[in-house]
Amino acid sequence: MPKLNYLELNNPVKQPKFFQSIRIQNNFPFQNLTEFELNATSAVISAAARVLPNVVKLGLCLQDGNGSCFKDLSDMPRLCKLKILGTRETTFARHELLALRALNRLEKLTIKTSEGNGLHDMLALQFTNSDFDAMVSGMPELRKLEFEVIWENRSVSILSSLSEHCPKLEELDLDGSYDLQALNDTSTVMFPNLKSLRIDDCVVHYIPVRLTPLQLGRLIDNHAPILEDLAFMVDFDDNPVLLAWHDIRG
């Protein structure tokens, strides 16, 4: 299939042998394939990664509840866009998520629950904010991040990590609430290129609110001066900080 550049396998692939047998017959069977979508288990995805060295855009629908395939995605050195959808309760080990930092050409990364499969959590075990920092430290080209993975004690420090390591970031969608008041301690613009920001809320229930909605709105405007789309999933339409930000932006 020398001219094939796009392939989508909607039906779940259940056995790694499907790709292993292809590799036995031909080490480079898909030389021109640049976009691939696969519905499979982690074991199958690992086998597929070894025969897809030139894929730029990869869409994965995980049929099991882990990310053991992530380490093998480094066999795809040209990967720029990666979408990982969970179809069930998914638990990632710390080393699985850290393996993603090897993908230093990534421009878009999505890890979230697949629509139409109900509400399933995506959890990270023994994962810390420092681990998140290490993960994104290998993604200097990142422009879009959708990250619905949950771990204990998430904090606003992950925004500092993204600001430091991903200066080109334009779209950010994070699960969870973050105390944006903490950004008041940072004088430099954190996200000069950010156009879209979506989080659950900009305050955390156990942290005292020190700033007014207007002050928080100004703080967001200062750190993301070209922001066009701001959304808080809590009080989606009536969030006072969101309303204040809209007033500031006119």
C-alpha positions as CSV (number, residue, x, y, z in Angstrom):
1,M,0.0,0.0,0.0
2,P,2.7,2.5,-1.0
3,K,0.3,5.4,-1.7
4,L,-1.9,5.1,1.4
5,N,-1.7,8.2,3.6
6,Y,-4.9,7.9,5.8
7,L,-6.3,4.8,7.5
8,E,-9.1,4.5,10.0
9,L,-10.0,1.2,11.7
10,N,-13.4,1.7,13.4
11,N,-13.9,-2.0,14.4
12,P,-11.9,-2.9,17.5
13,V,-8.7,-4.7,16.7
14,K,-8.3,-7.3,19.5
15,Q,-5.0,-9.1,18.7
16,P,-1.5,-7.7,18.4
17,K,-0.8,-10.4,15.9
18,F,-2.7,-8.3,13.3
19,F,0.2,-5.8,13.2
20,Q,3.0,-8.2,14.2
21,S,2.3,-10.4,11.2
22,I,2.4,-7.3,8.9
23,R,5.8,-6.4,10.3
24,I,7.2,-9.9,9.7
25,Q,6.3,-9.7,6.0
26,N,7.4,-6.1,5.6
27,N,9.4,-3.9,8.0
28,F,8.0,-0.7,6.4
29,P,4.5,-1.5,5.1
30,F,3.0,2.0,5.5
31,Q,5.8,4.4,4.5
32,N,3.4,7.1,3.3
33,L,0.8,6.8,6.0
34,T,0.6,10.1,7.9
35,E,-2.8,9.9,9.6
36,F,-4.1,6.8,11.5
37,E,-7.1,6.2,13.7
38,L,-7.3,2.9,15.7
39,N,-9.8,1.4,18.1
40,A,-7.9,-1.2,20.1
41,T,-6.3,-2.4,23.4
42,S,-2.9,-1.1,24.5
43,A,-1.2,-4.2,23.4
44,V,-2.4,-3.8,19.9
45,I,-1.5,-0.1,19.8
46,S,2.0,-1.0,20.9
47,A,2.3,-3.4,18.0
48,A,0.9,-0.9,15.6
49,A,3.3,1.9,16.7
50,R,6.3,-0.2,15.4
51,V,5.0,-0.2,11.8
52,L,3.9,3.4,11.7
53,P,7.1,5.5,11.9
54,N,5.9,8.3,9.6
55,V,2.5,8.9,11.2
56,V,2.0,12.6,12.1
57,K,-1.6,12.5,13.4
58,L,-2.7,9.6,15.6
59,G,-6.2,9.0,17.1
60,L,-6.6,6.1,19.6
61,C,-9.7,4.7,21.2
62,L,-8.5,2.7,24.2
63,Q,-10.4,-0.5,24.7
64,D,-8.7,-1.4,28.0
65,G,-8.2,0.7,31.1
66,N,-4.5,1.6,30.9
67,G,-1.8,3.4,29.0
68,S,0.8,0.7,28.7
69,C,1.2,1.5,25.0
70,F,2.4,5.1,25.7
71,K,6.1,4.1,25.9
72,D,5.9,2.6,22.4
73,L,4.6,5.8,20.8
74,S,8.2,7.0,20.9
75,D,8.6,4.7,17.8
76,M,6.7,7.4,16.0
77,P,9.2,10.3,16.0
78,R,7.2,12.5,13.6
79,L,4.0,12.5,15.7
80,C,2.6,16.0,16.0
81,K,-1.1,15.4,16.9
82,L,-2.2,12.7,19.4
83,K,-5.7,12.1,20.6
84,I,-6.4,9.4,23.2
85,L,-10.0,8.6,24.1
86,G,-11.0,6.3,27.0
87,T,-14.0,4.1,26.6
88,R,-14.1,2.9,30.2
89,E,-12.7,3.6,33.6
90,T,-9.0,4.2,32.9
91,T,-6.1,4.2,35.2
92,F,-2.7,5.4,34.1
93,A,0.5,4.5,35.9
94,R,3.0,7.3,36.6
95,H,5.6,6.0,34.2
96,E,3.0,5.7,31.4
97,L,2.2,9.4,31.4
98,L,5.9,10.3,31.8
99,A,6.6,8.4,28.6
100,L,4.7,11.0,26.7
101,R,7.5,13.6,27.2
102,A,9.5,11.8,24.5
103,L,7.1,13.1,21.9
104,N,8.8,16.4,21.6
105,R,7.2,17.3,18.3
106,L,3.7,17.3,19.7
107,E,1.5,20.3,18.8
108,K,-1.8,18.9,19.9
109,L,-2.4,16.4,22.8
110,T,-5.9,15.2,23.9
111,I,-6.5,12.7,26.6
112,K,-10.1,12.5,27.6
113,T,-13.2,10.2,27.9
114,S,-14.8,9.2,24.6
115,E,-18.2,10.8,24.0
116,G,-21.1,8.4,24.0
117,N,-19.5,6.0,26.5
118,G,-20.9,7.5,29.7
119,L,-19.0,9.3,32.4
120,H,-15.8,7.4,33.2
121,D,-12.9,8.8,35.1
122,M,-9.3,8.8,33.8
123,L,-7.1,8.5,36.9
124,A,-3.3,8.8,37.3
125,L,-1.9,6.7,40.2
126,Q,1.0,8.1,42.3
127,F,1.2,11.0,39.8
128,T,2.2,14.5,41.1
129,N,2.3,18.1,39.9
130,S,6.1,17.6,39.6
131,D,5.4,14.7,37.3
132,F,3.1,16.8,35.2
133,D,5.9,19.3,34.9
134,A,8.3,16.6,33.8
135,M,5.8,15.3,31.2
136,V,5.2,18.7,29.5
137,S,8.9,19.6,29.7
138,G,9.4,17.6,26.6
139,M,6.6,19.4,24.6
140,P,8.0,22.8,23.5
141,E,5.8,22.8,20.4
142,L,2.5,22.2,22.1
143,R,-0.3,24.5,20.9
144,K,-3.4,22.6,22.2
145,L,-3.9,20.6,25.3
146,E,-7.1,18.8,26.4
147,F,-6.3,16.8,29.6
148,E,-9.0,15.2,31.6
149,V,-6.7,13.0,33.7
150,I,-7.3,13.3,37.5
151,W,-4.7,12.9,40.2
152,E,-4.5,13.8,43.9
153,N,-3.5,17.4,45.0
154,R,-3.6,19.0,41.6
155,S,-2.8,22.6,41.9
156,V,-2.4,25.8,40.0
157,S,1.4,25.0,39.7
158,I,0.6,23.0,36.6
159,L,-0.3,26.3,34.9
160,S,3.2,27.5,35.7
161,S,4.6,24.4,34.2
162,L,2.7,24.9,31.0
163,S,3.8,28.6,30.9
164,E,7.4,27.6,31.2
165,H,7.6,24.6,28.9
166,C,4.9,25.3,26.3
167,P,5.2,28.9,25.3
168,K,3.3,28.4,22.0
169,L,0.1,27.2,23.8
170,E,-3.1,28.5,22.2
171,E,-5.9,26.2,23.6
172,L,-6.1,24.7,27.1
173,D,-8.8,22.5,28.5
174,L,-8.2,21.0,31.9
175,D,-10.3,18.9,34.2
176,G,-10.5,20.4,37.7
177,S,-10.6,23.7,39.6
178,Y,-7.6,25.9,40.1
179,D,-6.9,28.8,42.4
180,L,-6.1,31.5,39.8
181,Q,-5.6,34.0,42.7
182,A,-2.1,32.5,43.0
183,L,-1.2,34.0,39.6
184,N,-1.2,37.4,41.3
185,D,2.3,36.5,42.5
186,T,3.6,36.3,38.9
187,S,4.5,39.6,37.2
188,T,5.3,38.3,33.7
189,V,2.7,37.3,31.1
190,M,2.2,33.6,31.4
191,F,0.3,32.8,28.2
192,P,0.9,35.4,25.5
193,N,-0.5,33.1,22.8
194,L,-3.5,31.6,24.6
195,K,-6.8,32.0,22.8
196,S,-9.0,29.5,24.6
197,L,-9.2,28.4,28.3
198,R,-11.6,26.0,29.9
199,I,-11.4,24.7,33.5
200,D,-14.1,23.7,36.0
201,D,-13.6,26.9,38.2
202,C,-11.1,29.6,38.9
203,V,-11.4,29.2,42.7
204,V,-11.0,26.2,45.0
205,H,-13.6,25.6,47.7
206,Y,-11.0,25.1,50.5
207,I,-8.9,28.2,49.7
208,P,-10.1,31.5,50.9
209,V,-11.2,34.0,48.2
210,R,-9.1,37.1,48.5
211,L,-9.8,38.8,45.2
212,T,-13.0,40.2,43.8
213,P,-14.4,38.9,40.6
214,L,-13.2,42.1,38.9
215,Q,-9.7,41.6,40.2
216,L,-9.7,38.0,39.0
217,G,-11.0,39.0,35.6
218,R,-8.2,41.5,35.3
219,L,-5.6,38.9,36.4
220,I,-6.8,36.5,33.7
221,D,-6.6,39.3,31.2
222,N,-3.1,40.3,32.2
223,H,-1.8,36.7,31.9
224,A,-3.7,35.8,28.7
225,P,-4.0,39.1,26.9
226,I,-5.3,37.7,23.6
227,L,-7.7,35.2,25.2
228,E,-10.9,34.9,23.1
229,D,-12.8,32.0,24.7
230,L,-13.0,31.6,28.5
231,A,-15.3,29.0,30.1
232,F,-15.8,27.7,33.7
233,M,-17.8,24.5,33.8
234,V,-19.2,25.5,37.3
235,D,-21.9,28.2,36.9
236,F,-21.3,28.0,33.1
237,D,-23.2,31.2,32.2
238,D,-23.4,33.1,35.5
239,N,-19.9,32.8,36.9
240,P,-19.1,36.3,38.3
241,V,-15.5,36.1,37.2
242,L,-16.5,35.2,33.7
243,L,-18.9,38.1,33.6
244,A,-16.2,40.5,34.9
245,W,-13.7,39.3,32.3
246,H,-16.3,39.9,29.5
247,D,-16.8,43.4,30.9
248,I,-13.0,44.1,30.9
249,R,-12.7,42.8,27.3
250,G,-15.6,44.9,26.2
